[in-house]
Amino acid sequence: SPSAAPSEPNRMVSASLLLLCAAAASAVPLKATVSTTSPSTPPPSSSGPVIDIDSKLASAVVTGGGAQVTTSGGTSGAASVTSTVRGPGSVSTLTAVGQGGISGSSATAGNSASLQKGRSKTVVEATTEGTQVKTGTQGKGITSGEAVANQKAGAEGGAQRVEAVKYVESDGKNLYKVEKVDRTAVKSASGHEASSRRFGTFNVLNLGSTAINNPGLIALPAQAPSSEPEPEPTPVYWNPKNPQPEPEPQPEPHPEPEPEPEPHPKPTKPAAPQPKKELSSESKAKQAGKTTGLGAVSSTGATQGAAQSQTSVETPNGSAKQAAVVNSGVGLTGVSSGTGLFNQKAHGKTAVTRTGESIDVTSISSGLGETDGAAGSIQSVATNGGFTAVDTLNLNLPGLDLGSKAKASGTSSSGHKASSSGPGRFITSNEVGTEIKLTTPELDLETIHVPLAAPTTKPPKVKRGKW
């Protein structure tokens, strides 16, 4: 439902309105009734953007002689979406907000001219694969003679998702208790201020985005293959006018020999995680600015994301539990005045991936930038993540207890800070990661001798004597 637009067209949304901090995420109710089948209710998602705000500005003024003109204009938009889907064994919530706007003014007198245009855009997307937010602002202007132009733009958006499932599933022999909770939060903000007077120009571009990919880390136990039900016999109804013969009795089939019971039941190993996509948080940002004459521009942008996933699968003879968390963030600032330019990019990503018995966590940060003239730029990137996994197997038999436990944990972090001013340039890249193979030993009962019963009396003592 759209919310009221702010009184100032160029005012950006405050961070408190996004409700994207971890405390807010933990406050969302996660009560889900237990279902006896895998939940079929889809989470709140959309094939297109949940929120898409696009604001534009264009102004052109030319004066001559003793004429003078002043202009001002602004436009903005704001929206919020809240969705909850609650079904058997599942509950999903989605909260998304966005806002953007741009404003400009100019003053010309005598033989002068002022031209400017700008744009602000905010996009929030939520699909079954993850959540993404994109923000960006762009502007350019030129003045000549006795003219002044000013421009200001801002865009901000974010989303928070919580999904929880709890159900019991059967493979035909055993019951699997499955619990899973995922939390996702993303936000991004972009903005710039620019001006030009007399003979000057400005040109600025500011983009930021963060995407969370969260399809799930553990493959839930597959349902048993559905066997076709035996066809029911055609019912025979007695009709006095048209009596039907009774069906002939069918000979009974020979009873099949019963299989010999195994000496000890074999343990059921918890369903091993199957190849799945990664849980990741990826942030990107880009800035470019250029000024000439008496032009000036300043640009700021920040985007970040966080996600955590917890999964538990329990069987009669064991369990598989896993938790993972990923974070990424990027911040950029660029300024230029007079004759100058800046251009920079930054990228940060953290991912946790489990493929079969292998679990790995990686963190990447990279950036590049250049400045020239009266310009400067600063950027920072921070990423981190981690996981814990525990696979257990237990079996109690008469006279024998069998069990194993495999535990693993890993963390990674990467980041950098860089700056440049005047004639300068930089480039940096950093990647770290840890991979662990988590294997639950197989227990072969056929090679283990288990006594049928433990001795209840001590063996008799033998007296030593002479022959």
N, C-alpha and C positions, 0 to 999 in steps of 0.2 A: 504494500500500500504506500503510495507516494506521501512523503512528509512535506511540511511547509518549507518553502525556499527561505534562505537566510535573508536578513535585511540588507547585508552588504553583498553585492554580486561576487566580489573577489575573495570572500572569506572562505577559508578551507575548513572542512570538518575537524573538530577536535578529536584527539585520540581516544578520549573517554567514550565517545559515541560509538566507537567500533565494537566495543565489548569483546575484544579479542585476546585479552590476557588469560593466562592459565587459570587464574582464580575464577574468572567467569566461566571458563570451560568446565571446571570441576563442579560448578554449582548447578549444571543442567541435570535434571532428574533422569536416571537411567533405569527405572523400574520396567522390567519386561517380564511378562508372564511366560512360563515354560511351555513350549510347544513340543508335541511329539513328532513333528516333522520339520524338515528344513524350512526356514521362513521363505515365503515367496513374495512378500510385500516389498516392492522396490523402494530404495531410499529416495528422499527428495532430490531430484536431478532435472536437468533440462538439456535438450539437444543444442540449444543456443544460449546466448548470454542471459543470466538471471537479471542483471542490471546493465544498462547501456545508456550513458549520459554523454551527449555531444553538444558542446557549446562553441559558437563561432562569433567572430567579430571582424568587421571590415569598415574602414573609414578612409575617405579621400576628400581633401580640401585644397582648393587653389584660389588665391586672392591676388588682386593687383590694385595699383593706385592707392587710394585711401580707404580700401575695404579691410575689414577684419572679421574673423569668424572664430568662435569657440565651440567645441563639440564635446560631448560626454555620452557614454553609453555603457551598458553592462548587461550581462545575462548569466543566469545560473540555473541549476537544477539539482534536486536531491530526491533520493528514493530509498526505500527499505523493504525488504522481503523477509517474512518469517513463515516457515513451513514445518509442520510436524506430521509424521506418518507413524501410526502405531498399529501393529498387526500382531497375529499370534507369534509370540516368541521374539518380537523385534520392536525397536523404537528408534526413529531417526528424526533429527532436528536440523534445520538449516536456518541461519540468520545471516542476511547480507545487507550491507548499506553502501551507499555511494553518493558522492556529491562532486560537482564541478562547476566552474564559472570563469568568466573572463570579463574584464572591463578595460576601457580605454578613454583617453581624453586628448584633446589637441587645441592649440591656439595659433592662429596665423594672422598676420597683418602686413599690408603693403604687398610687394611682389614676393610672395612666399607660397610654399606648398608643403603639405603634410599627407603622407600616405602610410597606412598601417593595416595589418590584418593579423588575426591570431585564432587559436583553437585550444580547447580543453576537452579531454575525453577520459571517461572512466568506464571500465568494463569488468564485470564480475561473472564468472562462469562456475557452474557446479554440475559435474557429470558423474556417471557411475565409476569412472576411473580416478577422479580426484577433483580438486578445487583450484581455481586460478583467478588472479586479479591483475589488471593492467591499468596503468594510469599514464597520462602524457600531456604535455603542454607544448605549444609551438607558437612562435611569433616573429614578425619581421616588420620593420618600419624604416622610413626615410623622410628627412626634412631638409628644407632649403630656405634661404632667406631668413626672415624673422618668424620662424615657426618652432613650435615645441610639441612633442608627442610623448605620451606616457601610456604604458600598458602593464597590466598585472593579470596573471592567470593562476589557477590552482585546480588540482584534481586529487581526489582521495577516495579510496574504497577499501572494502574488506569483507571477509566472510568467516563464519564459524560453523563447523559441522560436528555433530556427535552421532555416532551410530553404535547401537548395542544389540546383540542377538544372544539368545539363550534357548537351547532346544536339545532334545534327545533324538538320536538317530541310530538306526539298526542296520547292520550289514547282513542280517539273516541269522546270525549266531550270537552276536554280542551287541550290547547297547553302548553308544558313545554319547557322553555328555559334553556339549560344546558351549563355550562361552567366549564372546569376543566383544571388545570395546575399542572403538577408534575415535580419536579426537583430532580435529584439524582446525587451524587458524591461519589466515593469510591477510596481509594488508599492504597497501602501497600508497605513496603520496608523491606528487610532482608539482612543481610550481616555478614561476619565474617573474621577475620584475625587470622592465626595460624602459629606456627613455632615450630621446634624441632631441637636440635643439640646434637651431641654425643649420649648418651643413654637417649632417651626420647620418649614420645608419646603424641599425642593430638587426641581428638575426640569431635566434636561439631555438634549440630543440632539446627537450627533456623527456625521457621515457624510462619507465620502471615496471617490472612485473615479477610476480612470484607464483610458482605452480607447485602444488602438492600432489604427488602421485601415490595413491593409497588403495590398491586393489586387494590388499590382504596378504599377509606373509605366510600363513599356514594353510595348506589345502585341507579343507575339512574332509572327514571320512566320507568316501563315496557311498551312495546308497547301494543296497544290494540290487543286482539286475532283476528287473521285474519279470517274473515268469508268467506266461499266459495262463489264465485260469482255465480249469477244465470245463468244457461245455456242459451245461446242465441238460439233463434229459428232457425231451419234449414232453410237456404235460399231456395226459390223456384224460379227457372229460367224458363222462358217461352221458349218452343221449338216448332216451327211450325210442325215439323215432329212427335213429340211425346208430344202433349199438356198434361199438367198436371192440374188436377183439383185444383181450388183454395182452400186453407185450409178453413174449416168451422170456422166461428167465435165462439170463446169460450165465454160462458156466463160470465158476469162480476161478480166477487165475491161481497158478501154483504159488504158494507163498515163497518169497525170496528168503534165502538164508540170512539170518541176522549177522551183521559184521561182529567179529570178535572184539570185545572191549580192549582198549589200549591199557597197558599197565598203569600209565600215568597220563593225564591230559597234558597236551602241549600248550605252552604259554602263548597268549595272543599278544603280539607286539603292537604297541600303539601305531596307528597309521602314520607313516613317515611323511614329513612335509614334501609335497611335490613341487616341481619347478613353478615358480610364480614370479611376477614382476616385482620390482623393487619398491620399497617404501622410501620416498625421497622428497626433499624440499630443495627447490632450485630458485634462486633469485638472480635477476639480471637488471642492469641499468645502463643507460647511455646518455651522454650530454655533449652538446656542441654549441658554441657561441662565437660570434664575431661582431666586432664594432669598428667603425671608422669615424673620423672627424670628432664630433662631440657626442657620440653615441655611448651608451653604457648599458650593461646587462648583468644581472645576477641570477643564478639558477641553482635550485636545490632539489634533491630527490632522495627518497628512502623507501625501501621495500623489504619485507621480511616474512618468514613463514615458519610454522612449527607444527609438528604432528607426532602423535604417539599411538601405538597400537599394542593391545594386550589380547592374547589368545590362549585358551586352555582347552585341551581335548583329553577326556578321561575315559579309560576303558576298565573292564573288570580286573585286568592284570597290569595296569600301568597308566602313564599319563605323559602328555607332551605339553609343556607350557613355554610361552615365549613372550617377551616384551621388547619393544623397540621404540626409539625416539630419535627424531631428526630436527635440526634447526638450521636456518640460513638467513643471512641479512646483508644488504648492500646499502651504502650511503655515498652520495656524490654532491659536490659543491663546486661551482665554477663562476668566475667573475671576469669581466673585461670592461675596459673603458678606453676611450680614445681609439688608437689603432692597436688592436690586439685580437687574439683568438685563443680558444681552448677547445679541446676535443678529447673525450675519454670514455672508456667502457670498463665495466666491472662485472664479474660473474662469480657466484658461489653456489656450491651444491654439496649436500650430504645425502648418502643413500645407504640403506641397510637391505641386503639381499640374502635370501635363503634358497638354495637350490639343492634339493636332496639332503645330503648330510653336511653340506658346506654352508657356512654363514660368514658373511663379510660386511664390514662397514668401511666406507670411504668418504673422505672430505676433500673438496677441491676449491681453491680460490685462485683467481687470475684477474689481471687488469692491465690496461695500457692507457697512456695519455700523452698529450703534447700541448705545449703552450708557446705563445710567441707575443712579443710586444708587451703592452700593459695588461697582462692577463695572468690568472692563476687558477689552479684546480687542486682539489683534495678529494681522495676517495678512501673508503674503508670497507673491508669485507670480513665477515666472521661466519664460520660454519662449524657445527659439531653434531655428534650423534653417538648412539651406543645401543647395545642389545644385551639381553640375557636369555639363555635358553636352558631348560632342564628337561631331559627325557628319562623316565624311570620305567623299570620293569620288575614286577614282583610276582612270585608264585609260591604258594604254600602247599606242600604235599606231606603225606604221613612220613615223618622221620626226616624230612628234607625241606629246607627253605632256600629258594633260589631268588636272586635279585640283582639288579644293577642300576646304576644311576650315572648319567652323563650330564655334566654341567659345563657351560661355556658363557663367557662374557667378553665384550670388546667395546672399545671406544676409539673415536678419532676426532680431531679438530684441526682446522686450518683457517688462516686469515692473514690479512696484510693491511698496511696503511701506506699510502703513497701521496706525494704532492709534487707540484711543479709550478714554477713562476718564471716570467720572462721567457727567453729562449730556452726550452727544456723539453725533455721527453723521458718516459719510463715505460718499462714492460716487466711484468712479473707473473710467475706461475708456480703454484704449490699444490701438490697432491700427496695425500697420505692414506693409508688403509691397512686393515688387519683382516686376515681370513683364518677361520677356525673350522676344522672338520670335526663334527660331533657325531660319534658312532656309538650306538648301543650294542654291546656284545650279544651275539646270538647264544642261546642256551640250548644245548643238544642233550636231551634227556636220555637218548638211546645209548650214549656212551657213559652214563652215570649209573652206577649200581646203587639201588635204593633197597634196603632191607624191608621185608614185608612188615616186620614188627621189631621193635627194640627189645633186647633181652631184659627180662624182668627179674631174674635171679643171678647171683654171682656164680661163676663156675666153681665146681668142687675143688678143694685143695688136694693135692697129691702128696702123700707122705713119702719122704725119701727113706729108704732102708737098705740094708745089706742083702745081697743075694745069698 
